[in-house]
Amino acid sequence: MATAGHSTADAKPLPAGGRDLLFCCTPGLWATWPVLPVVRPGADGGTECGLLYDCWTVAGRPGYSATVFLCNLFLMPTGEGAFLELPRRVYDTAEELLADGWRVD
């Protein structure tokens, strides 16, 4: 949302706080479990939407805890196979994910 004197094209990610890190690392807090919606400013001035997925708890699959699947929560495919085929951004840690501009939505 633009405010007086500011446009969404000028949007920069807010600094990551402890809340973002806590939520990224604690799937038990996710109201939309097994996914957590995240957003960041897009290069075109819009908003890029993504989802974190608790793949470890759901399917025992390691390696996805700091992966953002590029999808809107409301357009999420049904079935884990289709979900795991979505384009994604892979990070080594939640801190790296947050440093790239992603924030809990």
C-alpha positions as CSV (number, residue, x, y, z in Angstrom):
1,M,0.0,0.0,0.0
2,A,1.4,3.4,-0.9
3,T,1.4,6.2,1.6
4,A,1.6,10.0,1.1
5,G,5.0,10.7,-0.6
6,H,5.8,7.0,-1.0
7,S,5.1,4.6,-3.8
8,T,5.2,0.9,-3.9
9,A,7.9,1.2,-6.5
10,D,10.2,2.7,-3.9
11,A,9.4,-0.1,-1.4
12,K,12.4,-1.7,0.3
13,P,12.2,-4.6,2.6
14,L,11.7,-3.8,6.2
15,P,14.5,-4.9,8.5
16,A,14.1,-8.5,9.6
17,G,13.2,-8.8,13.2
18,G,13.1,-11.5,15.8
19,R,9.5,-12.2,15.0
20,D,10.3,-13.1,11.3
21,L,13.1,-15.4,12.4
22,L,11.0,-17.0,15.1
23,F,8.2,-17.8,12.7
24,C,10.5,-19.0,9.9
25,C,12.1,-21.5,12.3
26,T,9.0,-22.6,14.3
27,P,6.3,-24.3,12.1
28,G,4.2,-24.9,15.2
29,L,3.4,-21.2,15.2
30,W,2.1,-21.1,11.6
31,A,-1.6,-20.4,11.4
32,T,-1.6,-21.8,7.8
33,W,0.5,-24.9,8.6
34,P,2.0,-26.7,6.8
35,V,2.9,-23.5,4.9
36,L,3.9,-20.0,6.0
37,P,3.2,-17.1,3.6
38,V,6.1,-14.8,3.0
39,V,6.5,-11.7,0.8
40,R,9.2,-9.4,-0.5
41,P,9.3,-6.3,-2.7
42,G,9.5,-7.4,-6.4
43,A,11.9,-5.9,-8.9
44,D,8.9,-4.5,-10.8
45,G,7.6,-2.6,-7.8
46,G,5.0,-5.2,-6.9
47,T,5.1,-7.8,-4.3
48,E,6.6,-11.2,-4.7
49,C,4.7,-14.0,-2.8
50,G,6.1,-17.2,-1.5
51,L,5.5,-20.0,0.9
52,L,7.7,-21.8,3.3
53,Y,6.7,-25.5,3.7
54,D,7.2,-27.8,6.7
55,C,8.4,-30.7,4.6
56,W,10.2,-32.3,7.5
57,T,7.1,-32.8,9.6
58,V,4.7,-33.6,6.7
59,A,6.9,-36.0,4.8
60,G,10.2,-36.5,6.7
61,R,12.0,-34.8,3.8
62,P,15.1,-32.8,5.0
63,G,16.5,-29.8,3.1
64,Y,13.6,-27.5,2.6
65,S,13.5,-25.6,5.8
66,A,14.9,-22.4,4.2
67,T,13.3,-22.8,0.8
68,V,10.7,-20.3,-0.5
69,F,8.3,-21.8,-3.0
70,L,7.1,-19.0,-5.4
71,C,3.4,-19.2,-5.0
72,N,0.5,-17.4,-3.6
73,L,-1.3,-19.2,-0.7
74,F,-4.6,-19.0,-2.6
75,L,-3.2,-20.5,-5.8
76,M,-1.3,-23.3,-4.2
77,P,-1.4,-26.6,-6.1
78,T,-3.0,-29.6,-4.5
79,G,-0.7,-32.5,-3.7
80,E,2.8,-32.5,-2.5
81,G,4.3,-33.6,-5.8
82,A,2.9,-30.6,-7.7
83,F,3.8,-28.3,-4.8
84,L,7.5,-29.4,-4.8
85,E,7.7,-28.7,-8.6
86,L,7.0,-25.0,-8.1
87,P,9.8,-22.6,-8.8
88,R,11.7,-21.8,-5.7
89,R,14.5,-19.9,-4.0
90,V,16.8,-22.0,-1.9
91,Y,18.7,-20.6,1.0
92,D,21.1,-22.2,3.5
93,T,19.5,-20.7,6.6
94,A,16.4,-18.7,7.6
95,E,18.8,-15.8,8.3
96,E,19.9,-15.8,4.7
97,L,16.3,-16.0,3.5
98,L,15.5,-12.9,5.6
99,A,18.6,-11.1,4.4
100,D,17.3,-11.6,0.8
101,G,14.2,-9.5,1.7
102,W,11.6,-12.1,2.6
103,R,9.3,-11.3,5.5
104,V,6.5,-13.2,7.2
105,D,3.1,-12.1,5.7
